[in-house]
Amino acid sequence: MWFWFAFGSAILGAFDVILNKKLLHKVSAAVLTWSLFALTLPIVAAIVLLSGPPSINQLFFVGVFGSAFSFVFAKTIINETLKQNLISKVFPLTAFGGFFTYIFALLLLSETIRPIPVLGLSTIVAGSYFLNLDMARESFLKPFKVLFSSKASLLYLFAIMLSSITSVFDKMGIISTAPNSPVFVMLIEQATMSALLFLFLVKKEKATWLPELKGNFGFLFLNSLLFLVVSFLVFYAFVTGPVALAMAVKRLQIFFILILSILFFKEKPARHVWISTAIMILGAILIKVG
């Protein structure tokens, strides 16, 4: 069942990214990120009150606070990068998250890597080469040099790395509750991230954040609801599925993102972008099969 939770999050997650891109024309990345966590807090709190809080152990605090601190930075960087760049150019780099997730899951959750997933990771790296295939005429290694010399790509990769360790912390928090309660973990994490970003907004964007929130509240709330559903699907996938495999399936949203970027933003990804995306999706499938 975890596979279908993760696959559903990939489809809805694509719409979430597109809506994020739309809203970033009207609000700052920090305002958007804060709204994702804060606007649905009452809904999550109500669910926890109805179901009752679980019992927890010490690793719960490592998981939820580790996730909150890493993801609040990751999501803000991702939103800022999407605001300044074409979706079809930077979003396929999300596939690198499979590599980072496996490493962190191995270190923190003792999830092992088998031969087929290793092949999948290698396939994803190969796909990243094709993202900048047009640069290969200068030098065979030029695509990788461009990938790691571009400020936008480098920032996005850093954010993806933070998102990957966030997923591992999420699962650590979930398995540290009894019975497993993804909703309770989500409540503590979102409350923490909302508080952190609120302090940032009051200090750095005190003249603009409230007008932006009021002027776009309807769409921000809708976006927050969609983000909440995606988060629920991912967290429930973590309950029964390996975190690395669940996130690999979720990264199939790269394909849906490219489709929607064409429909909503009239972007026209070059042929090599489609090829690289297909290769990275193949890598994700190999990870899942393995």
N, C-alpha and C positions, 0 to 999 in steps of 0.2 A: 504493500500500500504506500510505503514511503516514496516509491518511484513516482506515483501519480500525484502525490502532494508536491514533489519537486518539479514535475513537468508542468503542473498547473501554475506554479509560481513563475516558471519561465515565460509562459504566455501572458499572464497578468503583469508580470514584471516589465515586459516590453512596453505595454501601455503606460505603466508608471513612469518609465524613463522618458517617453514621448511627452507626457503631461508635464514632467519636470522641465523638459526643454522649452515647452510653451511658456510656463510660468517664469522661467529665468529671463524672459524678455521684459518682465514687469517687476520682479522682486530680486533682491540680492540672494546669493547662494546661502548665506547664513540664515536669512529669514525663511527661505524655503526649507532648509534642513530642520530648523527649530519647529516649524509648523508640522512637519512629518511626525515628529515625536510628541509634541505637546497637544495638538488639537483633538486627538483621540484618546488622551489619557483618561477622561471620565468613563469612556466605554470600557476600556481595559480594566479600570478599577472596579466598575460595576460587575463585570464577569468574575473577577477574583472574589468579590464579596459574596456573590451568589454561590460560587463553588467552594469557597473556603480556602484559606492559605495552607500550603503543604508544610511538612517538616523539612528542615534544611540542615546541611552540615557546613563545615568550614570552607570547603571548596566552592560552595555556592557563591560566597563573596568574591573569591578570586575570579570566578566565571563572569558574574554579572558586572562587576566594576571594571574588570579587564576589557570586557566587550564594550561597555559604555564609553570608556576613555578612548579606545582605539577607533570605534565606529563613528564617534562624533567628529573626529578629524577626517576619517576616510570619506564619509558622506559629504562633508563640506567641500573637500578637495574635488571629489567627483563632480558635484554640482557646478563648481566654479569652472572646471575644465570643460564640461559640456556646454556651459554658457559661452565660452570663448572659441569653441571649435566645432567642426562638423561631427555629428554623431557617427556617421559611417567611417570617419577617419580614426577616431580614438576608441570607440566602444569595442571593436573586436579584440582590443588588448585585454579585455576582461578574461579571455581564455587563459591568460597566464595565471589566473587565480587558482586553477586546478593544480598547478605545480606548487604554489605557495601553500595551499590548503593541505596537500599531502605531507609536506615537510613539517608543518606545525602540528598536524594530527599525529604524525609519527612521534614527534617529540613530547607532546602534551597528553595525548590520548592513547598512545601505543598502537595506533592503527598501522598495520604493515602494508608495504607496497609489493605487489606481485608482478610477475613479468609483463602481463598484458597491460596493466595500468602504466607501467614504465614506458611501454611502447606508445601508449596514449599521450603521455607527457611529452615524449620526443616528437610526436606528431604535432602537438600544439606549438612547440617551439619552431618546427618547420613552417607551420602556418604563419607564424609571426614574421618569418622571412619574406613571405609573399606579400605582406602588407605594403612593403616598400619596394616591390619588384622593379618598379620603373627606375630605381636608383642603381640597380645591379649592373647597368651598362658601364658605370664608372669603375666599379670594383665589386667583386663577389661578396665581400663583407660590408659593402656600403649600406644595405638595408638595416643591418643590425647597428651600425654606427649611427644611422639616422634615428633609429628607434631609441637609442640611449643618449643621444645628444639633443634631441628636441625637448624643450622644457615641458611642453604640454604632455608629451608621451611619458616622460620621466615622472612627472607629478602623478599622472594617472596610474602608472605602474606602482608607485609608492602607495597610492590610495588602495589599489587592488590588493597589495600585500597586507595592508592594515585590515581590509575587509576579510581577508582570508583568516587571519588570526582571530578576528572577531567571531567568525563562524565556529572556530574551535572553542573559544571562550563561551559562546552561546550553549554549545552542547555540554560543556563542563558544568554550566549552571543548571541546565535542565536535568542532567543525570544526578545532580546533587540535591534534587527535591524528591520527596516521597509522599504520595505518588507523584510521578513525573508531571510537572505543571509548567508547560511552555508559557501559559498566560501569566503566571506569577513572575516568571523570569522576565517576560516582556515588560510588565508593569514597572519593576524596579529599574530595568535598563532605560526605558523611555523617560521615566521621571528623572533619573540622573542626567541623561543627555539633555533634556529640556532645561534643567537648572543650569548646566554648564553653558549652554548656548544663550540662555537668557542673560547671564552675566556679561557675555561677550557683546550681545546686542545693545544692552544698556550702556556699555562703556564705549563701544566703537561705532555703533550705528544709531545712537540715541535720537537723532533728528529725523531719521528716515524709516526705521523699521516699523513703527506703529502705523504711520500712514500707508505703507506698503501692505501691511497685514489687513487693515480695514478695507482698503480699496480692492483687494483680491481675495477676501475671506472665503467666498463661496467656492472658488476653484481650489484654493489651498486646502479647505476642509475635504473636498471631494478627493483630492490627491492624497491627503492624509488617510482617508478611509481605504483607498486602493492600496496604499503602502502597508496598512495594517493587515489587510487580507493576505497580501503577499508574504508578510512576516509570519503570520499564522501558519500558512502552508509550509514555509521553510522550517519553522520550529517543530511542527508536528512530523515533518520528514526526519528531523534529527532524532526523534524519540525512538524510532525503530530502525533507521538506516544509518550507515556510516556517514559521517559528516562530509568526507571528501567526495564520496560518490553522489550524495545528495546535491552538493554544490556543483559537481560536474554536470549533472542533469539540468540544473537551473541555468547553467551557462548556455544552454541551447537557445536562450532568449536572444543571443547575438543575431541569430537568423531572423527572428521576428522583429528585432530592432531595425535591421536593414530594410526589411519590407515596409515597416511603418514610417521610416525616415524618408522613403521615396514617396509614400502616399501623403504625408503631412507636411514635409518640408521641401519636397521636390528635389531632394538630393539625388545625385546620379553617381553611385559608387562605380569606380572603374572595374574592369573585368578582373584584375588581379586581386581586388578587395573581396570579390565574391569567391574567388578561388581560395584565398587564404582563410576566409570564413568557413568554407566547406571543409577544408583540411582540419581546422581547429575543432569543428563539430565532430568530425570523424574521430579525432583524438578524445573528445569527451565521451563518445560512444564506446570507444575501446576501454576507457576508464570504467565506464558503467558495466560493461561486459565482464571486465576483470574482477 
